């Protein structure tokens, strides 16, 4: 066969492959547009513009209330704290909750998603609000890693730390997603489109939260969401989490650990890992609750949380 015909077939194959990949991407990728100022005008709350990008946050409670910073988990943004905000503001606290970079209405910078980034974001937000003194900090799931890292980095800026079902052990991350170009594409095409429905595993009774996936979905429309989650997961797989919690314990800060007994995401047995790393931790196991006990067992969880905050 003449060389020219080989070349023609090769180019035709590339054209067909490129067209197929474009169709698959259009069909599967939920990210439709850039997160711009015009899009953010739809968002409640406020924004502060920090060196790594815009941070979305909301404040509630009396102006004179003691500030409590709430940090969400891997991908559900700040609305995860709705019931906690209600409970704490009624008790007289002033709550501050934010969307971590890559989530919700916050920017999606093209940077490593590691503890240094979240430290800069939390510190930058507190600085912008004129809160240099110690604040109470609460983190759920991956937010436990974020708040633990911040407490280790800036112990003098933390009055107390509450960890709710925190991630406690690194898990191997599939190497296929680390492949150049094709890895992030596979992640975006196979994992990201399923993430909204996948949040049901956070609950013991998902039927009690029928709107959870729809509340999650809007953030997925904006470019950079999938990349942020991928980079966070890759970084987390390389982090020595027991060592992080041991460092938190070494600060001497008051720590409350809350854990749902029926958690399938970060299993209840992990509570032993965190207690061993932070011997002075106060532990509150929660019956009939999975990964988000503050939502499934709001009354007892928030009563214990308020008691802890008032005691310190």
VOLUM-221707 format. One record per residue (C-alpha): residue in one letter; residue number from 1; x, y, z. Coordinates in steps of 0.001 Angstrom, whole numbers. Example, Ala and Ser with C-alpha at 12.3 -4.5 7.8 and 13.67 -1.06 7.14 Angstrom:
2
  code  pos        X        Y        Z
     A    1    12300    -4500     7800
     S    2    13670    -1060     7140
This chain:
312
  code  pos        X        Y        Z
     X    1        0        0        0
     X    2     1418     3430     -924
     X    3     2741     5571     1921
     X    4      225     8282     1088
     X    5    -2695     5930     1690
     X    6    -1258     4851     5072
     X    7    -1000     8501     6012
     X    8    -4572     9163     4910
     X    9    -5882     6286     7027
     X   10    -3816     7405    10016
     X   11    -5129    10945     9775
     X   12    -8692     9666     9351
     X   13    -8262     7527    12461
     X   14    -7029    10521    14426
     X   15    -9984    12557    13189
     X   16   -12461     9872    14243
     X   17   -10764     9459    17635
     X   18   -10745    13195    18226
     X   19   -14408    13472    17305
     X   20   -15323    10578    19582
     X   21   -13422    12062    22532
     X   22   -15100    15424    21947
     X   23   -18554    13825    21921
     X   24   -17822    11837    25088
     X   25   -16495    14923    26839
     X   26   -19531    16990    25843
     X   27   -21879    14249    27019
     X   28   -20177    13327    30300
     X   29   -18412    16430    31612
     X   30   -20738    18434    33904
     X   31   -18472    21508    33835
     X   32   -20055    23988    31430
     X   33   -18649    27423    32183
     X   34   -16119    29506    34089
     X   35   -16957    30755    37571
     X   36   -17150    34506    36997
     X   37   -18293    37537    38930
     X   38   -21560    37456    37016
     X   39   -22197    33883    38153
     X   40   -21322    34771    41746
     X   41   -24015    37436    41837
     X   42   -26446    34551    42267
     X   43   -24706    33397    45445
     X   44   -25786    34260    48983
     X   45   -23207    35396    51494
     X   46   -20047    37363    50851
     X   47   -16664    37122    49118
     X   48   -13133    38037    50068
     X   49   -10425    38187    47410
     X   50    -7276    36479    48661
     X   51    -3974    35843    46801
     X   52    -5122    32356    45685
     X   53    -8550    33567    44563
     X   54   -12018    34542    45721
     X   55   -13332    32835    48858
     X   56   -17066    32565    49456
     X   57   -18239    32700    53064
     X   58   -21291    33339    55223
     X   59   -21540    34809    58727
     X   60   -24463    34387    61119
     X   61   -25186    35090    64759
     X   62   -24818    38075    67079
     X   63   -22003    40544    66408
     X   64   -20775    40067    69967
     X   65   -20880    36275    69806
     X   66   -17766    34145    70108
     X   67   -16570    33283    66592
     X   68   -16694    29661    65424
     X   69   -15182    28708    62063
     X   70   -16862    25792    60245
     X   71   -14941    23838    57582
     X   72   -16737    21380    55318
     X   73   -15427    18093    53931
     X   74   -14089    16819    50620
     X   75   -16714    18190    48275
     X   76   -20044    19185    49867
     X   77   -19773    22973    50264
     X   78   -20819    25195    53137
     X   79   -24518    24263    53167
     X   80   -23450    21086    54994
     X   81   -23450    23263    58147
     X   82   -27046    24547    57988
     X   83   -28226    22794    61141
     X   84   -25013    23602    63022
     X   85   -25302    27290    62199
     X   86   -28855    27306    63531
     X   87   -27883    25561    66756
     X   88   -24805    27673    67437
     X   89   -26386    31039    66661
     X   90   -29330    30244    68927
     X   91   -26752    29493    71638
     X   92   -25189    32936    71110
     X   93   -22151    32058    68978
     X   94   -21168    33830    65770
     X   95   -20566    31333    62969
     X   96   -18292    31719    59959
     X   97   -18455    29091    57219
     X   98   -16629    29064    53915
     X   99   -16339    27157    50662
     X  100   -12862    25692    50345
     X  101   -11101    26442    47058
     X  102   -12480    24351    44222
     X  103   -15881    23963    45898
     X  104   -19125    25891    46051
     X  105   -18755    29502    44924
     X  106   -15043    29843    45742
     X  107   -12396    30039    43009
     X  108   -10767    26935    41525
     X  109    -7065    27915    41307
     X  110    -4745    25734    39216
     X  111    -2421    24912    42136
     X  112    -1613    21969    44440
     X  113    -4563    21317    46765
     X  114    -2640    20699    49963
     X  115    -2465    21844    53565
     X  116     -498    24956    52666
     X  117    -3324    26107    50387
     X  118    -6036    25565    53000
     X  119    -3870    27192    55685
     X  120    -3543    30283    53494
     X  121    -7277    30332    52830
     X  122    -8360    29988    56460
     X  123    -5758    32450    57723
     X  124    -6583    34910    54957
     X  125   -10292    34769    55740
     X  126    -9769    35247    59477
     X  127    -7341    38113    58844
     X  128    -9827    39806    56520
     X  129   -12490    39599    59238
     X  130   -10184    41126    61845
     X  131    -9947    37931    63915
     X  132    -6272    37535    64873
     X  133    -7109    36068    68268
     X  134    -8025    32447    68951
     X  135   -11256    31099    67437
     X  136   -13049    27800    67830
     X  137   -12745    25648    64712
     X  138   -14895    22702    63614
     X  139   -14125    20379    60702
     X  140   -16091    17455    59300
     X  141   -14614    14561    57280
     X  142   -11801    15997    55119
     X  143   -12432    19240    57007
     X  144   -10878    17460    59986
     X  145    -7627    17229    58026
     X  146    -7892    20890    57012
     X  147    -8568    22135    60541
     X  148    -5996    19789    62041
     X  149    -3349    21131    59671
     X  150    -4318    24714    60540
     X  151    -4205    23982    64287
     X  152     -736    22486    63864
     X  153      449    25475    61814
     X  154    -1207    28229    63888
     X  155    -2017    26858    67367
     X  156    -2194    30340    68883
     X  157    -5057    31223    66553
     X  158    -7173    28278    67726
     X  159    -9123    28192    70993
     X  160   -10576    24714    70510
     X  161   -10878    22123    67759
     X  162   -13838    19845    67040
     X  163   -13408    16935    64632
     X  164   -16535    15267    63241
     X  165   -15969    11862    61573
     X  166   -12555    13016    60301
     X  167   -10566    11273    57601
     X  168    -8051     9281    59644
     X  169    -6006     7155    57229
     X  170    -4515     7644    53776
     X  171    -5856     5365    51057
     X  172    -3951     4321    47920
     X  173    -5175     6322    44957
     X  174    -5503     4640    41531
     X  175    -2395     5321    39466
     X  176    -4399     5617    36251
     X  177    -5528     9080    37318
     X  178    -1884    10199    37579
     X  179    -1218     9503    33887
     X  180     -386    12678    31927
     X  181    -3428    14134    30135
     X  182    -5410    10889    30010
     X  183    -5539    10490    33820
     X  184    -7383    13753    34574
     X  185    -9628    13125    31544
     X  186   -10596     9673    32833
     X  187   -11318    11161    36258
     X  188   -13459    13875    34729
     X  189   -15392    11450    32530
     X  190   -15872     8510    34914
     X  191   -15848     9809    38499
     X  192   -16958    13435    38509
     X  193   -20353    12872    36803
     X  194   -21344    10414    39560
     X  195   -20339    12547    42530
     X  196   -23697    14169    43304
     X  197   -25557    10870    43603
     X  198   -22615     9359    45492
     X  199   -23166    11681    48443
     X  200   -26062     9495    49600
     X  201   -23524     7174    51257
     X  202   -22946     9887    53873
     X  203   -26302     9065    55459
     X  204   -27732     6148    57357
     X  205   -31139     7016    55859
     X  206   -30618     8901    52571
     X  207   -34384     9099    52047
     X  208   -34530    11677    54827
     X  209   -32442    14032    52640
     X  210   -34097    13847    49190
     X  211   -32690    17167    47933
     X  212   -29061    16484    48876
     X  213   -27837    15625    45356
     X  214   -29588    18621    43775
     X  215   -28067    21017    46290
     X  216   -24648    19538    45501
     X  217   -24940    19723    41717
     X  218   -24665    23500    40961
     X  219   -20954    23681    41918
     X  220   -20213    20935    39371
     X  221   -21150    23248    36490
     X  222   -18070    25429    36892
     X  223   -14657    24652    35448
     X  224   -12029    23389    37869
     X  225   -14292    21506    40289
     X  226   -13189    18032    39205
     X  227    -9532    19051    39068
     X  228    -9698    20380    42638
     X  229   -11194    17148    43984
     X  230    -8684    15027    42055
     X  231    -5689    16969    43355
     X  232    -7052    16911    46891
     X  233    -7485    13136    46750
     X  234    -3987    12676    45330
     X  235    -2457    14854    48039
     X  236    -4438    13113    50769
     X  237    -3109     9725    49640
     X  238      412    10963    50435
     X  239     -379    12430    53868
     X  240      516    10740    57153
     X  241    -2731    11460    58963
     X  242    -1926     9785    62313
     X  243     1206    11962    62456
     X  244     -923    15025    61752
     X  245    -3272    14219    64620
     X  246     -340    13495    66928
     X  247      938    16987    66134
     X  248    -2495    18376    67007
     X  249    -2361    16512    70311
     X  250     1064    17972    71026
     X  251     -353    21518    70831
     X  252    -2361    20944    74019
     X  253    -5479    22458    72447
     X  254    -8874    21239    73706
     X  255   -10213    18746    71141
     X  256   -13678    17218    70859
     X  257   -14120    14145    68645
     X  258   -17629    13294    67403
     X  259   -18242    10129    65386
     X  260   -21308     8373    63973
     X  261   -21297     4680    64845
     X  262   -22765     3705    61462
     X  263   -20296     5659    59326
     X  264   -19417     3788    56108
     X  265   -17185     6567    54715
     X  266   -14762     6945    57618
     X  267   -15603     3844    59685
     X  268   -16163     4169    63417
     X  269   -13049     2084    64145
     X  270   -11041     5105    62996
     X  271   -12044     6866    66191
     X  272    -9493     4683    67971
     X  273    -6735     5998    65680
     X  274    -7565     9614    66481
     X  275    -7953     8950    70208
     X  276    -4555     7243    70272
     X  277    -3000    10249    68488
     X  278    -4712    12809    70779
     X  279    -4861    11160    74221
     X  280    -6610    14112    75897
     X  281    -9413    14236    73310
     X  282   -13011    14306    74524
     X  283   -14952    11613    72653
     X  284   -18659    11614    71808
     X  285   -19894     8565    69855
     X  286   -23271     9031    68166
     X  287   -25763     6202    67830
     X  288   -27967     5837    64728
     X  289   -25804     8175    62642
     X  290   -23445     7726    59718
     X  291   -20897    10181    58287
     X  292   -22762    13412    59108
     X  293   -24067    13014    62669
     X  294   -24694    16752    63032
     X  295   -27414    16351    60397
     X  296   -28805    12947    61357
     X  297   -28730    13457    65150
     X  298   -28768    17222    65366
     X  299   -30119    17645    68914
     X  300   -27650    15492    70893
     X  301   -24663    16407    68721
     X  302   -25210    20136    68988
     X  303   -25998    19974    72693
     X  304   -22642    18252    73255
     X  305   -20877    20714    70976
     X  306   -22300    23753    72767
     X  307   -21322    22287    76144
     X  308   -17772    21728    74885
     X  309   -17444    25256    73513
     X  310   -18773    26825    76702
     X  311   -16397    24748    78806
     X  312   -13406    26232    76982
